[in-house]
Amino acid sequence: MRTADFRFDLPPELIAQQPAPRRDGSRLLVVNRRTQKWEHRQFPDFLEFLVPGDTLVLNNSRVIPARLHGKNVKTDGQFEILLLEECGPNDWWAMMRPGKRAKIGTQIQLQDKSGRGAKILATVIATNDEGHRRLRFSSPENLFNELDKLGELPLPPYIERPVEKTEDRERYQTVFSEPAGSVAAPTAGLHFTPEMLQKIRGRGVKIAFLTLHVGAGTFLPVKVENVVDHKMHSERFEISSATVEAINESKKSGHRVIAVGTTATRALETVARLNAGKLKVYAGKTDIFICPPAEFKIVDALLTNFHLPESTLLMLVSAFAAPGEKHGGRELILSAYQAAIRERYRFFSYGDAMLIL
């Protein structure tokens, strides 16, 4: 398939620039794979589609304040740093702007949120083929523990605000976030409130968590013409024994596993592919790229947000809409997207949701 097959036109005003007033105040487009139809609902209606014995799987990774600012020690030139992956204490791969000025050996004095110089230097020690820089920090403590003082939440590039709002510090995290490590939110989980999670449990539905630390690669466009030539970024994830037990119990009893988000889906299906379709306890990395045609061994239903044109996330959703078929459910999903555009749904991270049954 061609990358251009996943192109669609989105009016810019439909890109959500702030969250809905309430977490669960978004809309929900429910797509039925069997009937090839969809219906317009509100997010609290999600409860109606759950059946006792189902397992709902959520990604509980917490977003870190990964965007830093600093000055070139020699020239006073400004740098923006987006931390990508921790190699070890005070040792990170990062994206930098302007990248061309961040040559090996460049030293950068970090600034705190008020713009004052911090007593921490970042030294560029390596580069890679993707243009990323490896930085060594002089922090007396582990830099990871200093990020709340120095960093900002890395809101997606399509949210066009100069700085994070106070509400972002709460709303760009899920209410169940725990282990810190993501540089982008697992956005399908942003719609849930503690009250809604309690109602879900009250319906006899199990809630299970896994941790996949979302990388900045989730926003990267697919630059190749042929979809199969795309190289996926790598992300760390863990699936616990409690989650494996809950999911296996649902599968054994003929109930469904409902993944909240493409990140949860990628984690579950990675392990299934490594273990002949079975789910096991796992900790490691995944660079799985799910695109049509694809089979799904674990996930039976998917709750997700609306994704960027020509993105790997849209390709995954299209594959899920018709597992095993050459072109997946691309036409169904793009038709549903057009219906959402006509109805003025809000798109992307702070936007509305889609449930695929």
N, C-alpha and C positions, 0 to 999 in steps of 0.2 A: 504494500500500500504506500501511497505517497503522503508526505506530510501535508501537502495542500488539500488532501481529502478531508482534513479536519479543520478547515478554515470556516469561520463564520464572521459576520459583521455585527459588532456590538456598539450601540450608541454609547459614547463616553459617559453620558449622564447616568447610565445604569450601573456604573462601577461604584459600589458602595464606598463612601469616604469615611463613614463612621458607623458604629454598631447601631442596631435598632434600640429604641428606648429600653426594651426588656430583652433579656437573652432569648426567651422563648417567644418573642414577638415577631419572629420572621414568618415568611410564607413557606409552604411545602408543596412541591410538585411531585405527585406520586405517579410513577411510571410502572405499568404492568407489562412485563415481558411477554406473557402468554397472549394477552389480548391486543398488544401493540397500541394500547391507549394510555392516556394519562388524565389525571384530575387535579384541580387546584384546591389545595387545603391550607390550613394554618398549622404551624409547627406543633402545637399541643395535640393535634389530631394524630400525631405519630403513635400515641398510645393505642389507638384503635387497631393498629396493624400488628400489634404484638400478641403472641399467644403464650399461655403458661407453658413452661418447659423450654422456651427459646433462650438463647444466650446472646446478650448484647455485649460486643467487644469494643472497648474504648482505648485510645492511646493517651496515657497519662503523663507524657513528657511535658516538662515546663520550659517555657521560652526564657532564655538568658538575655540580659542586657548586652547584646553582642556588638552594638555599634559604638565605636570609640572615636575620639578626636585627638589630634596631636599636632605638634609643630616640628618641622625639621630643625634639629639643633643648630645646624650651620647657617641655614638660609631663612628661617622663620616661616617657610612655606607650609601651608596647611595640608593635613592629610585626614581623610576619613578612613577608618579601619572597620571592616566587618569580619569578626572572628568566625571561622568556619569549622575547624576541627582541632581539638586539643591533642597534641602528640605526647605531652607530659607536662608536669608542673612548669608554668611560665614559658611554654613552648607551644606555639599555635600556627596553623596555616590560616591565612586571612586573605580577603579581597581588599585592595587598597585603591583609593582615588586621590590624586592621579597616580596610576600605577607606574607610568613610565619614569616618574621621578623617584620611585622607591627602589633604587639600585642596591645590590648587595653591599652591606656595610653602612647604609644610611641609618642614622640614629634619630629617633623621634621621641620627643617628650610628650607624654600623655597629658591631657587636660581633664579636669573634673567637669561636672555638669554645669558649673557656673563659668567655665572657661578659664579658670585658674590652672596654672601648671601644677601637675602632680609630681611626686618624687619617684616617678617610674619612667624608665627609658625602654623603648622598643627598638631592637636592632634587627634589620633585615639580614637573614643568614642564608637564604636560598630562594629560588624561584622554581616554578614548574611550567609545563607546557600550556597549562590553562591560564597562565598569567598571574597565578596566586603567589603570595609571598609567605615565606616561613619566618616568623618573628620570635625572637627571644626577649623576654621581659625581665627587667631588673628588680621586680617587685620583691621586697623582703618576705612577703607572704605569697601564697599561691594566688596568682592573678584571678583565678576563678572566684575566689572569696572576696575580691575587691570590686567585682563588676557592678554591684548595686550602687557603689559610690561613683563610679566612672562612666558607666555605659548607659545607653538608651536602648529601649526595645527596638529591634530592627523591623519596623513596619514594612510591608511589601512596597515595591517601587511604584505600583499603580495607586497607592494611597498618597495623594499629592498634598501633603502637609509638611511644613518645614520642620516641625518637632512633634514628638509624641504629646498627646494631651494627657492630662492626669487620668482620665477614664481609661485610656489605653492600657495603663499598668495593671488594671483589673480585667478589662474586657478582652484584651488580647491574650488572656490565659483562660484555660478551661477551669471550671470550679473544682475539678478533681485532679488538677495538675500536681505532681509531686517531684519526681526526679528531674533536676534541671539539666538541660543539654541541647535543646532545640534552638535554632536561629529563625524558625518560622513556626507559627502555631499550627497544630492539627485542627484545622478550622471547622470541620464538621462537628467537633465536640463543643464548640463555643455556644451552641444553642441550648445546652442543657442547664437546668437549674437544680439545686439540691432537692427542691420540692418535686420536680419531675422525676428525678432518679428514684426518689422514695416511692412515687406512684408506680414506676416501672417495676420495682421490686414487689410492690403490693399486688401486682397482677400475676405474680408467680414467674416472672422473667428473671433469669440470673444476669448479673452484671459482672463482667470480667475485664481486667485491665492487662494491657501489655505496654511496653515502653519502646517507642521508636523515636530517636532524636532526629527531628526534621532538619535537613540541610538546606542551604541557600539554593542548591541545584533544583529545588522544586519550582523555582521561578524561571529557570533558564529555558529559552526557546529551543525547539528542535531545529537544528541548523542544516541537517542533511535532507536531501530530496526524498530518499527512500527511507521509510520508517525503520526498517530492520537494521540500518547502518548506524542508528543512534546509540551512543554509549551512555549508559545511565550512571548517575552519581551514586556514591556509596553512603549508606547510613547505618549507624549502630542501633541494634534493637535487642530486646530480651523478652522472652515469654516464660512465665513462671509455671510451676507445677499446678498451682491452684487454677490458673486459667486453662491449662491443658485439660485438667480434670473436668471443669465445667463444660468446655466445648465438646469433649469426647462423650460426655454423658448425654448432651443434647443430640449429638449425631446418632448415638446408639439407640436413643428412644424415638428417633424419627422427627425430632424438632429441628428448628433452624438456628443457624449462626448468622447473626446480623452484625456486620462490620460497620463501625462508625468511622468513615473516612477511608481515603485511599492508602493512608499510611498503615492503618490496622490491616487492611486487605493485603498489602504487599508483605507485611511481616508474616501473616498466617500462611499465605500461599508460598512464600519462600521456603518455610520449613516443610510444607507439604511436598514441594518439589524435591527437596533433599531426602525425604524419607518415604518415597513411594506412596504419596498421598496421605500419609499419617501425620498427626500433630504430636510433637514431642517438646520437652523443655529445651530451650535454646538461648544462647547468648552469642552474638557475633555481629556480622555486618551483612547487608544485602545491597546488591546493585541490580536486582531483578527489574526487568522492563516488561510490563504486561501490556501487550497490544494485540489486536486481532491477527490471527485467530488464537484464542487462549482458552484453556480449560480451568475451572475453579474447583478445587477439591474440598475446601473448607467453607468458604463464604457462600451463603444462600441468599442473602439480601444485603443491600448496600445503601447506607445513608451518606450523602456527600453534598458538597456545595457545588456551585456552578464554576466551571474551570475556563482558563484562558484558551483562546483559539490555538490550534496546532501544538498543544501542550501534551506531555506524557500523561498527565492526569486525565485529560479528555480521552486519550487513547485507551487508558485502562477502563474508564467508565463505558466506553463503546464496546470494548471486548466483553465486559460483564453483561451488557444488555443482550447479547446473543452468544453465549459460550460455544466455542468450537467452530463457529461459522467463519468463513474466509474473511469477510469484511466486518465481522462482529455485528453489533447493533448500531453501527455508525448512523445509518439513516434514521433509525428510531430516535436516537439521542439528539441528533441535530434538528430533527423536526420538533422534539420536545423543547429544545433550546429556543427555537423560533417562536414557539407558543409562549415561552417564558418572557421573551423579549416583547412580544405583542402585549402581554399582560403587565409589562413594566416591573418584572421581578428585579431584585437587586443582586448583582453578580460579585463573585470572588470572595475574599476572606471574610469581610463583614456582611456578606450578602445572605440571600435566602438559601434554602436547602432543597435537595431532591432525594426522594426515596425510590429505589429501584427494587421491585419485588419479582 
